[in-house]
Amino acid sequence: MGDAMAMRSLLENNLGMIIAFDGQGTVTFLNGIAREELDYRQGKKKISVEDIFPTLIRENCNYDEYVNSVQGQLIKTVAYRKNNTCFPVMIRFSKLFFEDVGQINAVAGLNIQDEEDAIRELKKVEQEMEQNLKARDSFVANITHELRTPVNGIKGHVKNLLDLETEPSKKSTLGIIIQCCNNMEKIINNLLDFSKMEAGKFEICEKPFEFKSCVNQAMDTNRPVANQKGLHFHAFVAEDVPQTVIGDELRITQIMNNLLSNALKFTSMGAVTLEVYKTHQREDVVELTFFVTDTGIGIDAQGRQKLFQSFSQADDSITRRYGGTGLGLYVTKQLAEQMHGHIEVESEPGRGSTFSCAIKVKVPVQAVEQEKEQNIEFDISNLKNHLLGTQAKSRMEQVYMYGSAANRRELAINMEKLVLCIEMENWEKAEGFAENIKTLCAESGEQTLKSRTFRLLMAVRKEDYKQAIGYSEEIRIILKLKEPGAEGV
C-alpha cells in the first residue's frame, strides 16, 4: 500500500503528462496534467491507450512487447483528447515496478504545441525578413541609381555654368553646389556599399596596380577641402612600401578617401596627414598600414566605442553640426576586414585623432624574389607612439600656443579666408573662420584682443558686413598681421 501511494504521489506531481496502462492497453492512471490536457477531468469508465495515441499504437497489439521495443526512445507524435481533437507531443515509454503493484507500462509526455507554434512563427518571421532584405536591396539599388542620375545631371550643368561665370560671388555659389553634389555622391556610394555588405554580396577584385598613384589620387580628391580650410595636407609613403601591389585599387582608394574626408570634416585648423608603412611581410603577402592623423575636435572614450557602427556617430551634436550618415567609417571597417585587416583609433577630445587601418595585399613574384629578407616584422607600437606623441600632440600644442609660429600662421590663414568670406557674404563659412580666430587667441593675455574676437564672431553671426570688416581689421592690427594676400605673416 505504501508503494502504491508513493507511486501515485510521484506520478501525480510530475510536470508532464503521465499515463499508466496494463497489458491489455487499458489506462489505469492519468495524472492531473494528463487529465487536464486530454480533457478526461470527470473520468471515463474505460480508456485505452489506443484512444490517446491512435496514430502510434495499433489496435489489439501486444502492449507489453510494444513498450519493450520502444522503451527509452523519444518519440514525436500527436495525442488525442476526449473530443477527438489533437495536439503534438514528445513522449517516452517505460516500465515501472512497485512491490505491491507489480510492473506497469507508462508513458510520459509533454505538450509541445507552444513550441511548434513558436517554430512556425519563427520560420514565418525569417521568411518575411528574407523578403524584406530582398526588397531593401532592390530599393537601395534602384534609389541610388535614381539619385545618382539627377546628381550627375546637376553637376554637369553647374560645371558648364562655372566655366562661363566670371562674377566671384556666383562662382562661389556654383562651387558650393558642386561640393554638395560630391557629398551626395559619397552618401549614395556608402548606402550602396552598406547594402551589398549586409546582403553578403560584396566582393574584392584583386589586380596589380601602382600603389603610389592610388595615394596621389586620394590626396588629389581631398586637397580642395584642405586648401579651402587652410590646412597642412600632405602624405608620406615609406620607401619599403612596394611600388606595385596586387589588390583592389578602387576599395583601397575608398579606404583612404573615407579616412581623409572624415579627418578633414572634423578639422578646422592645423593639419591632416596620411602616412603609409609596410608593417609586415610573409612571402608574397604584405601588410600595409595607413595612419591618418588630424588636429581636429577629437573623440572621447564613449564616442570611440560606437564609432565604427552603422548609422552611428560619436554623438548627436556632431551629426547636427557636421552632417553625414555615420556609414563612412563602418564601410571602411568592413573593407579593411574584407582585406584581412583591421582599423583602430587613438584620440582625445580637443587633441585630434589618429586612425590606423591595416590591410593585406600581395606583391608580384619578381618583387618577392628581389626581396633580400623575408618574413619581415615591424614594431607598430613604437610607430603609433611616435605619430601620436610627436606629431598630433606637438601640432596641437603649437597651434594653440598664442604667439608661436604655428599659431601666427593659423591666425594669418584664418584671417585671410575670413575677410574673403565676408566680402563674398558667405556667412556660414565666415563663422567657422571667426570661431577659429577666437580659439587661436584664447591664451592671449590681451583683454582687448579677446573682446575684439568675441565681437567679430557676433558680427559675423548677425551678418553685419560693416562691423565684421571693422573688427577683423582691428584684430589684424593688434596681431600685426600683414594685409590679406601679402606674403609671410
Phi, psi and omega in degrees: 000323180295318180294322180297317178295318179297319179298312182298319179296318180297313183288325182293324184269006178292149183282345178247185177286136173235124180233123177250142181212156183269188183293343177265002178089002180283129180289125181254347182202136171230125177283176187301318180295319178297316179299322181291312183292322185267358177065034174256047185294323184261011174078171180205139186303316181216121178240130177260147177298336176294328179296328183274321182236062185293334180277352185249321185247125179284153180292139177059029177280170176277101189294322180296316180295320180298314180298320178299323184285333184247004185304130178088347181280145175266119188241133175260124182207197177236145176249138182259136177279179179298326182270014176073010168276159186226169178208152183286144179219158168247122185233162175216126178272147177203170177243133179244143181233129175230141186301316184267002179242325184095197182270135178231153173271140181218151175226129177252138183212159177233135174287117182251026180299316181297319179296317178298318179297319180296320179295316178297319180294320179296316178298321179296317179296318179298318178296318179294320178297317179299317178294321179294321178296318177297317179296320179295315180299318179296319180296313181298316179299317181290316185290324178294323176294315181294326179285319183297322182300307179293327179297315178297323178296316179298315181300317181298314181292321181294321178297322177296317178295323181296324179292332183267337186281141179241339182286124186304316183296321179290321178298322178296317179297317179296323177296321178296321179298317179297319179296320177298320178296319178298318178296320178297321179296321178298316179297316179299314181296320179295320178297318180294317178296319179300316180298317180295319181294317180295329181273357181070025182253011183276132182233147175258125181254112185261135174200160181292142174203162179279117188294317184294330176293329177294317178296315180299322179296316179296320180293316180297324180295322186261351184298322179304320179293318179298316179295321180297326180270353181072035183264147166296133184213107181210165181233152176224129176241121182300150185297329183275001175291127183302142179291318179243130177232163178248114182188190180268097184301318182299314184285327177293319175297322179297320177301311181295319178299315181297317181292318181291315181294325177295316179296318181293325181299320186259013180240118181260340177203156182109238187209154170229125182231150175240125177232137183236130180229151170272113187255354178192146173212134174222110185057242183263005180259125183240135173262123176251135179241125177264133172245118175249112184249135178226167176246040185273206189287341180076173184222136177278175185299319180295320179293324181294331182294327182249016186295325185259016176275153180290143179054039182223140171233173186306316174201169185296328181296327178294317178300316181294320186277318187254347179076192179101160182262348184079015181262338187304309182286330175297313179298319179300316179299315180296320178297315180300317180291327175298331179261026175060037180233202182200169179224142180222165178221139173240124185200156172222144178303129178077001182240012179082182183218154171229115175264129175243125183232120180254138175225162177244131177231173176249161176241152179302157184302317181298328179291325178293319180295328181281342182290125183285320182243126179262169177054051182285135174244146184229132180279093186287335182297319178296320179295317180297319178297322179296313182296316182285323186281313189261344184257288185300313182298313181297317181299313182295318180297320181290320182296319183272354179280101187302130178095347178288163181300318180295321179296315181292325178294315180296323177297316180297316181296312182292324178294316180298315182288328176299310181300318179298317180294322178296315180299325181270001180057035173267080191290331180297312178290325180299323180297321178297316180291324178295320177296320178299316181297317179299318179293319182294336180262007187298327183272001179290141178273358183276112182294324179299317181296316179298320179296318183291322179293325177293315180294325177299314181298319179295320180295320179294319179296328178276356182058041179266099186300311185298312181291322180298315178295319181297312180293323179296323178293319178298318180294319179300320180290317179300319182278350182059042176273148179286165181301148177306132180096344179285154181283147178080186179251000000 
